[in-house]
């Protein structure tokens, strides 16, 4: 089958640029999609020319641009992939929609829900295919938990809890700003762990357990001032270093969420657990090939299983019948972080040619932004915030 050419314009050449570029290079090695991505052009700032050139050479982009509007409006670009710092997402997505380009945008979608709403209107008016890269939905084990819940094996949910912990900003000496640590600057990132880490947890929670109805949050900034790596000056830090919030879901279940970049010893520790009337499931991103499943009763009859068979079972999610795994290796062998982006890109490319509608798109990502904004508002005003 001859494939349709899809010329890629990458807006950013940092860490997320690498993950997305790798996905374009690898997707048709594992999935027989209708499209052949071609790495046509990548963008970086004038002052980042050395890094941009290295990025181009490493991934094989045909050309570079130092003006992102020029890249978007090139006639030989079919899809615009936004992996820039958060404060640029809105302008870039609006320009791409205006130009009629297909759009991929990294999370969080925007700096605020107001920005996200504007982006949704523009993208929907343009009618362009789009996706937002909440890649953890594409971890096979998390997709399996979604399947288990949809099959009724959890039954009525009572509790959902999520934790996302890292420890890389504990030191007072860690600067803010620059190519590596712009996430510590409110002007560039919008928020701290809420938009960076908890956005993932929120997206996954609502995907698995349905919409959140209200939240009550508390945030903390542990180090109030840091040296800016661009200016050398000390600046006030206002983004949230840590956040914890309570949630009530529309289905009546209760949720707890916690995130911090000050959890000594935790590098990318992200867990979720859902407890229901008929069963429970647990996942830990640092052991991404497993889920733990507690089977209490048969979902079809509601009848309790035999006492001697109750208990948590650890399932190795590598079989061909597990989500995405038929495209990879033999049972018992695992895939990694980079494959979550490959899986997501494959789903998106199939959706362009009559396959299942891709999720999450900008509208669904705006919903996640709305919850993030409610969390920040709740922490600021020290009260419950209800979501429509």
C-alpha positions, 0 to 999 in steps of 0.5 A: 500500500502506498502511503500518503506523505505527511510533511512535519514542521516541528516548533521546538528542539528540546526534550519534547521535540526529541520524543515527538521526532522519534515517534515520527521516525518509528511509527511505521516500523510498528504500525502500518499507518496510511501516512509516511511522516517526513521531517521537513523543518524544525524551528528554534530561536536565533540564539539557539542556533547551535542547539537547533543545528544539532537537533536537525542533524540528529533527527534528519530534518531537511531544513531549519527556521528561526521564525515559527510563523514562516515555518507554519505558513510554508506550503510544504508543511502539512502538520504543525507539531507544537513542543515549545514552552507553554506561553507560546502554545496559543499563538502557534496553534492559532496561526496553524489553525489559520493556515489550515494545518493539522495540529499536534500540541504538547500538554498543557494546552495553554497557560489558562482556560481562557487561552484554551477556549480561544484555541478550541474556537479557532481550531474548530472553526478551521476544522483541522484534525488535531491532538494534544499529547497526553501520552500516558493514556497510551501506556498499555497498562493504563489503557488496560485499566481503562478497558477493565473499568469500561468492562464493569470489572470495578463496578461502582467506583468509590475512590480514585487517588493519584500521585505524581512525584519528582525531586529535581528542583529541591536545591536552592542552586537550581536556577529558573528560566533558560532552555532547561528550567523554564518550567520554574518561571510563571511567565513561561510555564503558567503554573508549576506542578499543576500544569506540568505533572497533575495535568497528566493525572487529571486527564487520565483520571477523567478518562478513566473515571469521568468528569470531576465536579469540584476541587479543594486544593492547597499549593506551596512554593518552598523556595521563594527566590531563584537566580534567573539563568538568562539575566543572572538576577534573583527573581521571585518564584510564584509557580507551585512547587507542590500541590495537593487537592481533594476532588469529587467526581460527577459519579459520586466517587472521591479523589485525592491528588498529590504532586511535588518536585520536592519528593526526595528519591522520586524521579518520575513516580506517578501512580493511580488507584481506583477502588470500586464495589466489584474490584480495584486497580493500581498502576505505577509508572516506574513499573510501567509494564504491570498493573495490579488488579483486585477481583472481588465479584463477577461483573456480570452476576455481581456474585462474589468470587471464591474466597481463596481466589480473592487478593491482588494479582500482578498482571504483566501487560505484554501479551498481544491481547493487551492494548498496543502490544501486538505491534511490538515484541513477544510476550514477556518483553517490554516497551518504554516511555518513547513508545507512548508517543509512538502509540499516540501518533499511530492512533492519530494517523489512523484517525486521519484516514477514517479510523476512530476519532482521536482523543484527547483533542484540543476541546478535551485538553481544554477541559483538563486546563479548566480543572487545573485552573480550578485547582489553582483558584481553590488554593488561592482562595482556600475554598471548594471550586465547582466545575460546570 
